[in-house]
Amino acid sequence: MLTDQSMSKLKRICVFCGSSPGSQPDYLQAARDLGDALVERGIGLVYGGASVGTMGQIASTVLRGGGEVIGVIPENLVKKEVAYTELQDLRVVQTMHERKSLMNELSDGFISLPGGLGTFEEFFEALAWGQLGIHTKPSGILNVQNYYGNLLEFLDHAVAESFMQKEHRDMLLVHELPLALLDLLENYQIPDVDKAGWIKKRHRENGSL
């Protein structure tokens, strides 16, 4: 049974991850560890609805721990991604846009595990929505074996080249340990940044306004 100290203000976290297990056992283990951490904190899981890869591992872990799991999967991926049909709450939608919209609606924050193009696209759309003020939810990366190291360096490069504000770069929370990452999400503070004003300032500095 959960105690008051183990309860989280985050009711559900959307986890973006792959239908592939990856090349190293550490990736599947990270999915299990994050699942255990969600159960420990009393946080439900929203994810892509598959029964294989890191998706299947995190869902099975949360289910075994007695936690809430909601899977969301487009109809045309039910067979391709091998839908987790044993879930009590598996929601089949028509399009990827519906999938992402529903995941956002159901969740209080977002975490990306190692994954491929689908994982990147879903996670960065959620992060961009936060930058634009469409939502105020935290977004984090579980950086297993420094999988996202080169990507994080590239984002720093985008800041250095003035295509991203440092405050927006800092919205991306990163840790290699699940419980520590959840702590970062719990304590997330929305940056007070005027994106439109920043863009106009950069144009003036470059003489294009």
Phi and psi restraints in degrees (value plus and minus 20) as a CYANA .aco file:
   2 LEU   PHI     -96.2   -56.2
   2 LEU   PSI     119.0   159.0
   3 THR   PHI    -114.4   -74.4
   3 THR   PSI     151.3   191.3
   4 ASP   PHI     -79.8   -39.8
   4 ASP   PSI     -55.7   -15.7
   5 GLN   PHI     -90.4   -50.4
   5 GLN   PSI     -43.9    -3.9
   6 SER   PHI    -111.4   -71.4
   6 SER   PSI     -24.6    15.4
   7 MET   PHI     -99.1   -59.1
   7 MET   PSI     122.4   162.4
   8 SER   PHI    -131.1   -91.1
   8 SER   PSI     130.7   170.7
   9 LYS   PHI     -96.0   -56.0
   9 LYS   PSI     -33.9     6.1
  10 LEU   PHI    -109.2   -69.2
  10 LEU   PSI      92.1   132.1
  11 LYS   PHI     -93.6   -53.6
  11 LYS   PSI     -63.5   -23.5
  12 ARG   PHI    -161.4  -121.4
  12 ARG   PSI     124.9   164.9
  13 ILE   PHI    -137.3   -97.3
  13 ILE   PSI     112.9   152.9
  14 CYS   PHI    -107.0   -67.0
  14 CYS   PSI     103.5   143.5
  15 VAL   PHI    -130.3   -90.3
  15 VAL   PSI     100.1   140.1
  16 PHE   PHI    -113.6   -73.6
  16 PHE   PSI     105.9   145.9
  17 CYS   PHI    -178.5  -138.5
  17 CYS   PSI    -199.6  -159.6
  18 GLY   PHI    -120.9   -80.9
  18 GLY   PSI     140.2   180.2
  19 SER   PHI    -104.7   -64.7
  19 SER   PSI     -22.0    18.0
  20 SER   PHI    -119.4   -79.4
  20 SER   PSI     129.3   169.3
  21 PRO   PHI    -101.8   -61.8
  21 PRO   PSI     -29.9    10.1
  22 GLY   PHI      60.1   100.1
  22 GLY   PSI     159.7   199.7
  23 SER   PHI    -112.3   -72.3
  23 SER   PSI     -32.2     7.8
  24 GLN   PHI    -145.4  -105.4
  24 GLN   PSI     123.8   163.8
  25 PRO   PHI     -78.7   -38.7
  25 PRO   PSI     -44.4    -4.4
  26 ASP   PHI     -81.6   -41.6
  26 ASP   PSI     -48.6    -8.6
  27 TYR   PHI     -89.7   -49.7
  27 TYR   PSI     -64.6   -24.6
  28 LEU   PHI     -86.3   -46.3
  28 LEU   PSI     -58.0   -18.0
  29 GLN   PHI     -84.4   -44.4
  29 GLN   PSI     -58.3   -18.3
  30 ALA   PHI     -82.9   -42.9
  30 ALA   PSI     -58.6   -18.6
  31 ALA   PHI     -82.9   -42.9
  31 ALA   PSI     -62.2   -22.2
  32 ARG   PHI     -85.6   -45.6
  32 ARG   PSI     -62.1   -22.1
  33 ASP   PHI     -84.1   -44.1
  33 ASP   PSI     -60.4   -20.4
  34 LEU   PHI     -87.2   -47.2
  34 LEU   PSI     -58.6   -18.6
  35 GLY   PHI     -79.8   -39.8
  35 GLY   PSI     -64.8   -24.8
  36 ASP   PHI     -81.2   -41.2
  36 ASP   PSI     -60.0   -20.0
  37 ALA   PHI     -85.2   -45.2
  37 ALA   PSI     -59.7   -19.7
  38 LEU   PHI     -82.6   -42.6
  38 LEU   PSI     -63.6   -23.6
  39 VAL   PHI     -82.8   -42.8
  39 VAL   PSI     -63.8   -23.8
  40 GLU   PHI     -79.3   -39.3
  40 GLU   PSI     -57.2   -17.2
  41 ARG   PHI    -108.7   -68.7
  41 ARG   PSI     -24.0    16.0
  42 GLY   PHI      52.3    92.3
  42 GLY   PSI      11.5    51.5
  43 ILE   PHI    -124.7   -84.7
  43 ILE   PSI     110.6   150.6
  44 GLY   PHI     -96.2   -56.2
  44 GLY   PSI     139.1   179.1
  45 LEU   PHI    -127.8   -87.8
  45 LEU   PSI     110.0   150.0
  46 VAL   PHI    -135.0   -95.0
  46 VAL   PSI     110.0   150.0
  47 TYR   PHI    -174.2  -134.2
  47 TYR   PSI    -195.9  -155.9
  48 GLY   PHI     -96.8   -56.8
  48 GLY   PSI     -18.4    21.6
  49 GLY   PHI      64.7   104.7
  49 GLY   PSI     -13.6    26.4
  50 ALA   PHI    -111.3   -71.3
  50 ALA   PSI     139.5   179.5
  51 SER   PHI    -124.3   -84.3
  51 SER   PSI     -16.4    23.6
  52 VAL   PHI    -141.6  -101.6
  52 VAL   PSI     148.2   188.2
  53 GLY   PHI      45.6    85.6
  53 GLY   PSI    -177.1  -137.1
  54 THR   PHI     -88.0   -48.0
  54 THR   PSI     -46.3    -6.3
  55 MET   PHI     -80.9   -40.9
  55 MET   PSI     -68.2   -28.2
  56 GLY   PHI     -84.0   -44.0
  56 GLY   PSI     -57.7   -17.7
  57 GLN   PHI     -85.0   -45.0
  57 GLN   PSI     -66.3   -26.3
  58 ILE   PHI     -89.9   -49.9
  58 ILE   PSI     -57.8   -17.8
  59 ALA   PHI     -84.8   -44.8
  59 ALA   PSI     -65.7   -25.7
  60 SER   PHI     -82.3   -42.3
  60 SER   PSI     -58.4   -18.4
  61 THR   PHI     -84.6   -44.6
  61 THR   PSI     -65.9   -25.9
  62 VAL   PHI     -85.9   -45.9
  62 VAL   PSI     -59.7   -19.7
  63 LEU   PHI     -81.5   -41.5
  63 LEU   PSI     -65.7   -25.7
  64 ARG   PHI     -81.9   -41.9
  64 ARG   PSI     -51.0   -11.0
  65 GLY   PHI    -103.4   -63.4
  65 GLY   PSI     -19.7    20.3
  66 GLY   PHI      63.9   103.9
  66 GLY   PSI      -4.6    35.4
  67 GLY   PHI    -107.9   -67.9
  67 GLY   PSI     151.3   191.3
  68 GLU   PHI    -104.5   -64.5
  68 GLU   PSI     115.0   155.0
  69 VAL   PHI    -152.1  -112.1
  69 VAL   PSI     106.1   146.1
  70 ILE   PHI    -139.8   -99.8
  70 ILE   PSI     100.5   140.5
  71 GLY   PHI    -121.5   -81.5
  71 GLY   PSI     119.1   159.1
  72 VAL   PHI    -149.6  -109.6
  72 VAL   PSI      99.1   139.1
  73 ILE   PHI    -163.0  -123.0
  73 ILE   PSI     117.1   157.1
  74 PRO   PHI     -88.9   -48.9
  74 PRO   PSI     129.1   169.1
  75 GLU   PHI     -77.4   -37.4
  75 GLU   PSI     -58.2   -18.2
  76 ASN   PHI     -95.2   -55.2
  76 ASN   PSI     -26.4    13.6
  77 LEU   PHI    -126.8   -86.8
  77 LEU   PSI     -20.4    19.6
  78 VAL   PHI     -76.6   -36.6
  78 VAL   PSI     -63.7   -23.7
  79 LYS   PHI    -103.4   -63.4
  79 LYS   PSI     -60.8   -20.8
  80 LYS   PHI     -82.9   -42.9
  80 LYS   PSI     -63.0   -23.0
  81 GLU   PHI    -116.9   -76.9
  81 GLU   PSI     -15.7    24.3
  82 VAL   PHI      35.6    75.6
  82 VAL   PSI      58.9    98.9
  83 ALA   PHI     -77.8   -37.8
  83 ALA   PSI     123.7   163.7
  84 TYR   PHI    -102.8   -62.8
  84 TYR   PSI      61.3   101.3
  85 THR   PHI     -90.3   -50.3
  85 THR   PSI     -34.5     5.5
  86 GLU   PHI    -100.2   -60.2
  86 GLU   PSI     -27.1    12.9
  87 LEU   PHI     -84.0   -44.0
  87 LEU   PSI     120.2   160.2
  88 GLN   PHI     -90.4   -50.4
  88 GLN   PSI     -47.1    -7.1
  89 ASP   PHI    -148.5  -108.5
  89 ASP   PSI      62.3   102.3
  90 LEU   PHI    -130.9   -90.9
  90 LEU   PSI      97.8   137.8
  91 ARG   PHI    -127.5   -87.5
  91 ARG   PSI      97.0   137.0
  92 VAL   PHI    -117.8   -77.8
  92 VAL   PSI     101.2   141.2
  93 VAL   PHI    -134.0   -94.0
  93 VAL   PSI     155.7   195.7
  94 GLN   PHI    -109.2   -69.2
  94 GLN   PSI     -55.7   -15.7
  95 THR   PHI    -153.3  -113.3
  95 THR   PSI     145.0   185.0
  96 MET   PHI     -84.3   -44.3
  96 MET   PSI     -55.5   -15.5
  97 HIS   PHI     -82.3   -42.3
  97 HIS   PSI     -62.1   -22.1
  98 GLU   PHI     -83.7   -43.7
  98 GLU   PSI     -59.5   -19.5
  99 ARG   PHI     -79.4   -39.4
  99 ARG   PSI     -70.9   -30.9
 100 LYS   PHI     -86.5   -46.5
 100 LYS   PSI     -59.0   -19.0
 101 SER   PHI     -83.7   -43.7
 101 SER   PSI     -62.8   -22.8
 102 LEU   PHI     -89.4   -49.4
 102 LEU   PSI     -60.8   -20.8
 103 MET   PHI     -78.7   -38.7
 103 MET   PSI     -63.1   -23.1
 104 ASN   PHI     -82.8   -42.8
 104 ASN   PSI     -64.1   -24.1
 105 GLU   PHI     -81.7   -41.7
 105 GLU   PSI     -57.1   -17.1
 106 LEU   PHI    -102.4   -62.4
 106 LEU   PSI     -33.6     6.4
 107 SER   PHI    -132.9   -92.9
 107 SER   PSI     137.1   177.1
 108 ASP   PHI    -127.0   -87.0
 108 ASP   PSI     -20.1    19.9
 109 GLY   PHI    -198.4  -158.4
 109 GLY   PSI     153.1   193.1
 110 PHE   PHI    -154.9  -114.9
 110 PHE   PSI     121.4   161.4
 111 ILE   PHI    -153.9  -113.9
 111 ILE   PSI     117.2   157.2
 112 SER   PHI    -128.6   -88.6
 112 SER   PSI     104.7   144.7
 113 LEU   PHI    -108.7   -68.7
 113 LEU   PSI     149.7   189.7
 114 PRO   PHI     -73.6   -33.6
 114 PRO   PSI     118.6   158.6
 115 GLY   PHI    -188.5  -148.5
 115 GLY   PSI    -187.6  -147.6
 116 GLY   PHI    -130.9   -90.9
 116 GLY   PSI    -171.4  -131.4
 117 LEU   PHI     -77.2   -37.2
 117 LEU   PSI     -62.8   -22.8
 118 GLY   PHI     -81.7   -41.7
 118 GLY   PSI     -61.9   -21.9
 119 THR   PHI     -82.6   -42.6
 119 THR   PSI     -66.6   -26.6
 120 PHE   PHI     -80.2   -40.2
 120 PHE   PSI     -68.2   -28.2
 121 GLU   PHI     -83.1   -43.1
 121 GLU   PSI     -64.5   -24.5
 122 GLU   PHI     -86.8   -46.8
 122 GLU   PSI     -64.0   -24.0
 123 PHE   PHI     -87.2   -47.2
 123 PHE   PSI     -65.1   -25.1
 124 PHE   PHI     -92.3   -52.3
 124 PHE   PSI     -45.1    -5.1
 125 GLU   PHI     -86.6   -46.6
 125 GLU   PSI     -62.5   -22.5
 126 ALA   PHI     -82.1   -42.1
 126 ALA   PSI     -61.2   -21.2
 127 LEU   PHI     -86.2   -46.2
 127 LEU   PSI     -61.0   -21.0
 128 ALA   PHI     -84.6   -44.6
 128 ALA   PSI     -58.0   -18.0
 129 TRP   PHI     -80.9   -40.9
 129 TRP   PSI     -57.4   -17.4
 130 GLY   PHI     -85.3   -45.3
 130 GLY   PSI     -62.2   -22.2
 131 GLN   PHI     -80.4   -40.4
 131 GLN   PSI     -58.6   -18.6
 132 LEU   PHI    -103.5   -63.5
 132 LEU   PSI     -23.6    16.4
 133 GLY   PHI      60.2   100.2
 133 GLY   PSI      -6.5    33.5
 134 ILE   PHI     -88.3   -48.3
 134 ILE   PSI     -52.2   -12.2
 135 HIS   PHI    -161.0  -121.0
 135 HIS   PSI     151.5   191.5
 136 THR   PHI    -141.6  -101.6
 136 THR   PSI       9.7    49.7
 137 LYS   PHI    -113.2   -73.2
 137 LYS   PSI     127.0   167.0
 138 PRO   PHI     -96.4   -56.4
 138 PRO   PSI     130.7   170.7
 139 SER   PHI    -149.1  -109.1
 139 SER   PSI     110.8   150.8
 140 GLY   PHI    -156.1  -116.1
 140 GLY   PSI     136.7   176.7
 141 ILE   PHI    -135.9   -95.9
 141 ILE   PSI     109.0   149.0
 142 LEU   PHI    -110.0   -70.0
 142 LEU   PSI      83.2   123.2
 143 ASN   PHI    -108.0   -68.0
 143 ASN   PSI      51.8    91.8
 144 VAL   PHI     -88.4   -48.4
 144 VAL   PSI     105.8   145.8
 145 GLN   PHI      32.1    72.1
 145 GLN   PSI      13.0    53.0
 146 ASN   PHI      34.4    74.4
 146 ASN   PSI      14.4    54.4
 147 TYR   PHI     -75.8   -35.8
 147 TYR   PSI     -57.1   -17.1
 148 TYR   PHI    -117.1   -77.1
 148 TYR   PSI      -7.0    33.0
 149 GLY   PHI     -76.0   -36.0
 149 GLY   PSI     -67.7   -27.7
 150 ASN   PHI     -86.4   -46.4
 150 ASN   PSI     -55.3   -15.3
 151 LEU   PHI     -85.5   -45.5
 151 LEU   PSI     -61.5   -21.5
 152 LEU   PHI     -85.2   -45.2
 152 LEU   PSI     -57.7   -17.7
 153 GLU   PHI     -83.2   -43.2
 153 GLU   PSI     -59.0   -19.0
 154 PHE   PHI     -84.6   -44.6
 154 PHE   PSI     -59.1   -19.1
 155 LEU   PHI     -84.0   -44.0
 155 LEU   PSI     -57.5   -17.5
 156 ASP   PHI     -82.7   -42.7
 156 ASP   PSI     -57.6   -17.6
 157 HIS   PHI     -83.7   -43.7
 157 HIS   PSI     -60.0   -20.0
 158 ALA   PHI     -82.0   -42.0
 158 ALA   PSI     -57.1   -17.1
 159 VAL   PHI     -85.9   -45.9
 159 VAL   PSI     -66.6   -26.6
 160 ALA   PHI     -80.3   -40.3
 160 ALA   PSI     -51.7   -11.7
 161 GLU   PHI    -112.5   -72.5
 161 GLU   PSI     -10.9    29.1
 162 SER   PHI      43.7    83.7
 162 SER   PSI      10.3    50.3
 163 PHE   PHI    -119.5   -79.5
 163 PHE   PSI     -25.0    15.0
 164 MET   PHI    -168.1  -128.1
 164 MET   PSI     121.4   161.4
 165 GLN   PHI     -99.0   -59.0
 165 GLN   PSI     126.8   166.8
 166 LYS   PHI     -79.7   -39.7
 166 LYS   PSI     -56.3   -16.3
 167 GLU   PHI     -82.5   -42.5
 167 GLU   PSI     -55.3   -15.3
 168 HIS   PHI     -94.7   -54.7
 168 HIS   PSI     -57.1   -17.1
 169 ARG   PHI     -80.3   -40.3
 169 ARG   PSI     -59.7   -19.7
 170 ASP   PHI     -93.2   -53.2
 170 ASP   PSI     -31.7     8.3
 171 MET   PHI     -85.2   -45.2
 171 MET   PSI     -44.8    -4.8
 172 LEU   PHI    -101.2   -61.2
 172 LEU   PSI      91.0   131.0
 173 LEU   PHI    -110.0   -70.0
 173 LEU   PSI     115.4   155.4
 174 VAL   PHI    -156.1  -116.1
 174 VAL   PSI     114.4   154.4
 175 HIS   PHI    -179.3  -139.3
 175 HIS   PSI     137.5   177.5
 176 GLU   PHI    -115.2   -75.2
 176 GLU   PSI     -27.2    12.8
 177 LEU   PHI    -133.2   -93.2
 177 LEU   PSI     109.7   149.7
 178 PRO   PHI     -77.7   -37.7
 178 PRO   PSI     -68.5   -28.5
 179 LEU   PHI     -85.0   -45.0
 179 LEU   PSI     -58.3   -18.3
 180 ALA   PHI     -85.8   -45.8
 180 ALA   PSI     -58.4   -18.4
 181 LEU   PHI     -86.1   -46.1
 181 LEU   PSI     -60.8   -20.8
 182 LEU   PHI     -82.1   -42.1
 182 LEU   PSI     -56.2   -16.2
 183 ASP   PHI     -80.6   -40.6
 183 ASP   PSI     -61.9   -21.9
 184 LEU   PHI     -82.7   -42.7
 184 LEU   PSI     -61.5   -21.5
 185 LEU   PHI     -85.9   -45.9
 185 LEU   PSI     -59.6   -19.6
 186 GLU   PHI     -80.8   -40.8
 186 GLU   PSI     -57.2   -17.2
 187 ASN   PHI    -118.3   -78.3
 187 ASN   PSI      -8.2    31.8
 188 TYR   PHI     -81.4   -41.4
 188 TYR   PSI     114.2   154.2
 189 GLN   PHI    -137.0   -97.0
 189 GLN   PSI     111.2   151.2
 190 ILE   PHI     -89.1   -49.1
 190 ILE   PSI     107.4   147.4
 191 PRO   PHI     -89.9   -49.9
 191 PRO   PSI     123.4   163.4
 192 ASP   PHI    -115.6   -75.6
 192 ASP   PSI      68.5   108.5
 193 VAL   PHI    -150.1  -110.1
 193 VAL   PSI     110.5   150.5
 194 ASP   PHI    -113.7   -73.7
 194 ASP   PSI      75.0   115.0
 195 LYS   PHI     -82.2   -42.2
 195 LYS   PSI     -62.3   -22.3
 196 ALA   PHI     -82.3   -42.3
 196 ALA   PSI     -62.5   -22.5
 197 GLY   PHI     -84.5   -44.5
 197 GLY   PSI     -57.8   -17.8
 198 TRP   PHI     -84.6   -44.6
 198 TRP   PSI     -62.4   -22.4
 199 ILE   PHI     -82.7   -42.7
 199 ILE   PSI     -64.2   -24.2
 200 LYS   PHI     -83.1   -43.1
 200 LYS   PSI     -58.5   -18.5
 201 LYS   PHI     -82.8   -42.8
 201 LYS   PSI     -63.2   -23.2
 202 ARG   PHI     -84.6   -44.6
 202 ARG   PSI     -58.4   -18.4
 203 HIS   PHI     -84.1   -44.1
 203 HIS   PSI     -61.5   -21.5
 204 ARG   PHI     -83.9   -43.9
 204 ARG   PSI     -60.7   -20.7
 205 GLU   PHI     -83.3   -43.3
 205 GLU   PSI     -52.5   -12.5
 206 ASN   PHI    -111.6   -71.6
 206 ASN   PSI     -19.5    20.5
 207 GLY   PHI      54.6    94.6
 207 GLY   PSI      -0.4    39.6
 208 SER   PHI    -119.5   -79.5
 208 SER   PSI     -16.8    23.2
